[in-house]
Amino acid sequence: LRKREVFKTAIPSKMFEAMAAAKPVILGVEGEAQEILADARAGIAVAPEDPEALAEAILRLRQDARLARELGANGRRAALGKYSRAKQATAYAELLARVASVPTAAAQPAPEFHAINRPEGLRGRHS
């Protein structure tokens, strides 16, 4: 990804596909994708737009097959566990249910609103 502030919240879906396939991931990212990669211990994050760092990461995994296998296995475990679509969908549905069931003051009109906006003949009746 480009070295831009907006991409710090971008999470490439290809990352999860590679992780699920037990392939070590090399990403030129900062931000959330970098944190996910580090948390899963599934690959190497390099600075965006740094071709030398990218080349070094590729060579490192090519020269260290054990590390490449370990990162790939870690990624697969994370992709099938914490980051599985089923788990993510369930967590999202639970979040939506919690948010939808919590009444908020912002969702309720203020009592004064009813009295002010009620037609003249109805004021005072059900206030």
CYANA upper distance limits for C-alpha pairs under 8 A (distance plus 0.5 A):
  1 LEU  CA      7 PHE  CA      7.40
  1 LEU  CA     28 GLY  CA      6.56
  1 LEU  CA     29 VAL  CA      6.56
  1 LEU  CA     48 PRO  CA      6.50
  1 LEU  CA     49 GLU  CA      7.94
  2 ARG  CA      7 PHE  CA      7.51
  2 ARG  CA     29 VAL  CA      8.46
  2 ARG  CA     48 PRO  CA      6.33
  2 ARG  CA     49 GLU  CA      6.77
  3 LYS  CA      7 PHE  CA      7.71
  3 LYS  CA     29 VAL  CA      8.28
  3 LYS  CA     47 ALA  CA      8.46
  3 LYS  CA     48 PRO  CA      5.74
  3 LYS  CA     49 GLU  CA      6.92
  4 ARG  CA      8 LYS  CA      7.77
  6 VAL  CA     10 ALA  CA      7.96
  7 PHE  CA     29 VAL  CA      8.40
  7 PHE  CA     30 GLU  CA      8.15
  7 PHE  CA     31 GLY  CA      8.25
  8 LYS  CA     29 VAL  CA      7.86
  8 LYS  CA     30 GLU  CA      5.95
  8 LYS  CA     31 GLY  CA      4.77
  8 LYS  CA     32 GLU  CA      6.63
  8 LYS  CA     33 ALA  CA      8.09
  9 THR  CA     31 GLY  CA      6.56
  9 THR  CA     32 GLU  CA      5.93
  9 THR  CA     33 ALA  CA      7.85
 10 ALA  CA     31 GLY  CA      8.41
 10 ALA  CA     32 GLU  CA      7.39
 10 ALA  CA     33 ALA  CA      7.21
 11 ILE  CA     15 MET  CA      8.28
 11 ILE  CA     32 GLU  CA      7.15
 11 ILE  CA     33 ALA  CA      5.49
 12 PRO  CA     16 PHE  CA      8.20
 12 PRO  CA     33 ALA  CA      7.78
 13 SER  CA     17 GLU  CA      7.15
 14 LYS  CA     18 ALA  CA      6.67
 15 MET  CA     19 MET  CA      6.69
 15 MET  CA     25 VAL  CA      7.19
 16 PHE  CA     20 ALA  CA      6.52
 16 PHE  CA     79 ALA  CA      6.64
 16 PHE  CA     83 TYR  CA      8.31
 17 GLU  CA     21 ALA  CA      6.78
 18 ALA  CA     22 ALA  CA      6.90
 18 ALA  CA     23 LYS  CA      5.75
 18 ALA  CA     24 PRO  CA      7.60
 18 ALA  CA     25 VAL  CA      7.09
 18 ALA  CA     75 GLY  CA      8.40
 19 MET  CA     23 LYS  CA      6.13
 19 MET  CA     24 PRO  CA      7.27
 19 MET  CA     25 VAL  CA      7.46
 19 MET  CA     42 ALA  CA      7.40
 19 MET  CA     72 GLY  CA      6.89
 19 MET  CA     74 ASN  CA      8.43
 19 MET  CA     75 GLY  CA      4.81
 19 MET  CA     76 ARG  CA      5.44
 19 MET  CA     78 ALA  CA      8.03
 19 MET  CA     79 ALA  CA      6.37
 20 ALA  CA     75 GLY  CA      7.04
 20 ALA  CA     76 ARG  CA      5.00
 20 ALA  CA     77 ARG  CA      8.23
 20 ALA  CA     78 ALA  CA      8.49
 20 ALA  CA     79 ALA  CA      5.67
 20 ALA  CA     80 LEU  CA      7.11
 21 ALA  CA     72 GLY  CA      8.22
 21 ALA  CA     76 ARG  CA      6.91
 22 ALA  CA     69 ARG  CA      8.28
 22 ALA  CA     71 LEU  CA      8.34
 22 ALA  CA     72 GLY  CA      4.60
 22 ALA  CA     73 ALA  CA      5.78
 22 ALA  CA     74 ASN  CA      8.12
 22 ALA  CA     75 GLY  CA      6.47
 22 ALA  CA     76 ARG  CA      5.31
 23 LYS  CA     68 ALA  CA      8.09
 23 LYS  CA     69 ARG  CA      8.06
 23 LYS  CA     71 LEU  CA      7.88
 23 LYS  CA     72 GLY  CA      4.83
 23 LYS  CA     73 ALA  CA      8.07
 23 LYS  CA     75 GLY  CA      7.81
 23 LYS  CA     76 ARG  CA      8.35
 24 PRO  CA     42 ALA  CA      6.32
 24 PRO  CA     43 GLY  CA      5.50
 24 PRO  CA     44 ILE  CA      8.37
 24 PRO  CA     68 ALA  CA      6.17
 24 PRO  CA     69 ARG  CA      7.69
 24 PRO  CA     71 LEU  CA      5.61
 24 PRO  CA     72 GLY  CA      4.79
 24 PRO  CA     75 GLY  CA      7.56
 25 VAL  CA     37 LEU  CA      8.40
 25 VAL  CA     42 ALA  CA      6.72
 25 VAL  CA     43 GLY  CA      4.84
 25 VAL  CA     44 ILE  CA      6.71
 25 VAL  CA     71 LEU  CA      8.24
 25 VAL  CA     72 GLY  CA      8.04
 26 ILE  CA     43 GLY  CA      6.15
 26 ILE  CA     44 ILE  CA      5.35
 26 ILE  CA     45 ALA  CA      6.26
 26 ILE  CA     46 VAL  CA      7.90
 26 ILE  CA     54 LEU  CA      8.07
 26 ILE  CA     57 ALA  CA      7.50
 26 ILE  CA     58 ILE  CA      8.00
 27 LEU  CA     34 GLN  CA      8.32
 27 LEU  CA     43 GLY  CA      8.44
 27 LEU  CA     44 ILE  CA      7.02
 27 LEU  CA     45 ALA  CA      5.38
 27 LEU  CA     46 VAL  CA      6.59
 27 LEU  CA     54 LEU  CA      8.46
 28 GLY  CA     45 ALA  CA      6.30
 28 GLY  CA     46 VAL  CA      5.24
 28 GLY  CA     47 ALA  CA      5.72
 28 GLY  CA     48 PRO  CA      4.76
 28 GLY  CA     49 GLU  CA      7.39
 28 GLY  CA     50 ASP  CA      8.04
 28 GLY  CA     54 LEU  CA      7.70
 29 VAL  CA     33 ALA  CA      7.07
 29 VAL  CA     34 GLN  CA      6.40
 29 VAL  CA     45 ALA  CA      6.72
 29 VAL  CA     46 VAL  CA      6.84
 29 VAL  CA     47 ALA  CA      6.42
 29 VAL  CA     48 PRO  CA      5.72
 30 GLU  CA     34 GLN  CA      5.79
 30 GLU  CA     45 ALA  CA      8.24
 30 GLU  CA     46 VAL  CA      8.49
 30 GLU  CA     47 ALA  CA      7.28
 30 GLU  CA     48 PRO  CA      7.63
 31 GLY  CA     35 GLU  CA      6.84
 32 GLU  CA     36 ILE  CA      6.72
 33 ALA  CA     37 LEU  CA      6.66
 34 GLN  CA     38 ALA  CA      6.64
 34 GLN  CA     45 ALA  CA      6.46
 35 GLU  CA     39 ASP  CA      6.43
 36 ILE  CA     40 ALA  CA      6.57
 37 LEU  CA     41 ARG  CA      6.38
 37 LEU  CA     42 ALA  CA      6.05
 37 LEU  CA     43 GLY  CA      6.60
 37 LEU  CA     44 ILE  CA      7.84
 37 LEU  CA     45 ALA  CA      7.76
 38 ALA  CA     42 ALA  CA      7.34
 38 ALA  CA     43 GLY  CA      7.79
 38 ALA  CA     44 ILE  CA      8.28
 38 ALA  CA     45 ALA  CA      8.43
 40 ALA  CA     74 ASN  CA      6.78
 40 ALA  CA     75 GLY  CA      6.53
 40 ALA  CA     78 ALA  CA      6.38
 41 ARG  CA     71 LEU  CA      6.59
 41 ARG  CA     74 ASN  CA      6.55
 41 ARG  CA     75 GLY  CA      7.35
 42 ALA  CA     70 GLU  CA      8.39
 42 ALA  CA     71 LEU  CA      4.84
 42 ALA  CA     72 GLY  CA      6.40
 42 ALA  CA     73 ALA  CA      8.05
 42 ALA  CA     74 ASN  CA      5.79
 42 ALA  CA     75 GLY  CA      4.84
 43 GLY  CA     68 ALA  CA      8.50
 43 GLY  CA     71 LEU  CA      5.98
 43 GLY  CA     72 GLY  CA      7.92
 43 GLY  CA     75 GLY  CA      8.16
 44 ILE  CA     57 ALA  CA      7.26
 46 VAL  CA     50 ASP  CA      7.80
 46 VAL  CA     53 ALA  CA      6.52
 46 VAL  CA     54 LEU  CA      6.77
 46 VAL  CA     57 ALA  CA      8.22
 47 ALA  CA     53 ALA  CA      7.66
 50 ASP  CA     54 LEU  CA      6.87
 51 PRO  CA     55 ALA  CA      6.61
 52 GLU  CA     56 GLU  CA      6.70
 53 ALA  CA     57 ALA  CA      6.71
 54 LEU  CA     58 ILE  CA      6.82
 55 ALA  CA     59 LEU  CA      6.70
 56 GLU  CA     60 ARG  CA      6.50
 57 ALA  CA     61 LEU  CA      6.87
 58 ILE  CA     62 ARG  CA      6.65
 59 LEU  CA     63 GLN  CA      6.48
 60 ARG  CA     64 ASP  CA      6.54
 61 LEU  CA     65 ALA  CA      6.77
 61 LEU  CA     67 LEU  CA      7.13
 61 LEU  CA     68 ALA  CA      5.82
 62 ARG  CA     68 ALA  CA      8.11
 64 ASP  CA     68 ALA  CA      6.90
 65 ALA  CA     69 ARG  CA      6.62
 66 ARG  CA     70 GLU  CA      6.63
 67 LEU  CA     71 LEU  CA      6.56
 68 ALA  CA     72 GLY  CA      6.58
 69 ARG  CA     73 ALA  CA      6.56
 70 GLU  CA     74 ASN  CA      6.61
 71 LEU  CA     75 GLY  CA      6.60
 72 GLY  CA     76 ARG  CA      6.75
 73 ALA  CA     77 ARG  CA      6.81
 74 ASN  CA     78 ALA  CA      6.78
 75 GLY  CA     79 ALA  CA      6.48
 76 ARG  CA     80 LEU  CA      6.55
 77 ARG  CA     81 GLY  CA      6.32
 78 ALA  CA     82 LYS  CA      5.82
 78 ALA  CA     83 TYR  CA      6.38
 78 ALA  CA     84 SER  CA      8.19
 79 ALA  CA     83 TYR  CA      5.24
 79 ALA  CA     84 SER  CA      5.78
 80 LEU  CA     84 SER  CA      5.33
 81 GLY  CA     87 LYS  CA      7.99
 82 LYS  CA     87 LYS  CA      7.24
 82 LYS  CA     88 GLN  CA      8.30
 83 TYR  CA     87 LYS  CA      7.17
 83 TYR  CA     88 GLN  CA      6.80
 84 SER  CA     88 GLN  CA      6.63
 85 ARG  CA     89 ALA  CA      6.37
 86 ALA  CA     90 THR  CA      6.61
 87 LYS  CA     91 ALA  CA      6.60
 88 GLN  CA     92 TYR  CA      6.57
 89 ALA  CA     93 ALA  CA      6.57
 90 THR  CA     94 GLU  CA      6.63
 91 ALA  CA     95 LEU  CA      6.67
 92 TYR  CA     96 LEU  CA      6.71
 93 ALA  CA     97 ALA  CA      6.65
 94 GLU  CA     98 ARG  CA      6.70
 95 LEU  CA     99 VAL  CA      6.66
 96 LEU  CA    100 ALA  CA      6.44
 97 ALA  CA    101 SER  CA      6.62
 98 ARG  CA    102 VAL  CA      6.96
103 PRO  CA    107 ALA  CA      7.50
104 THR  CA    108 GLN  CA      7.35
105 ALA  CA    109 PRO  CA      8.23
109 PRO  CA    113 PHE  CA      6.76
109 PRO  CA    114 HIS  CA      8.04
110 ALA  CA    114 HIS  CA      7.80
111 PRO  CA    115 ALA  CA      7.45
111 PRO  CA    127 SER  CA      8.49
112 GLU  CA    116 ILE  CA      6.57
113 PHE  CA    117 ASN  CA      6.46
114 HIS  CA    118 ARG  CA      6.28
114 HIS  CA    127 SER  CA      8.15
115 ALA  CA    123 ARG  CA      6.70
115 ALA  CA    124 GLY  CA      8.00
115 ALA  CA    127 SER  CA      7.14
118 ARG  CA    122 LEU  CA      6.77
118 ARG  CA    123 ARG  CA      6.52
119 PRO  CA    123 ARG  CA      7.11
122 LEU  CA    126 HIS  CA      8.49
123 ARG  CA    127 SER  CA      7.89
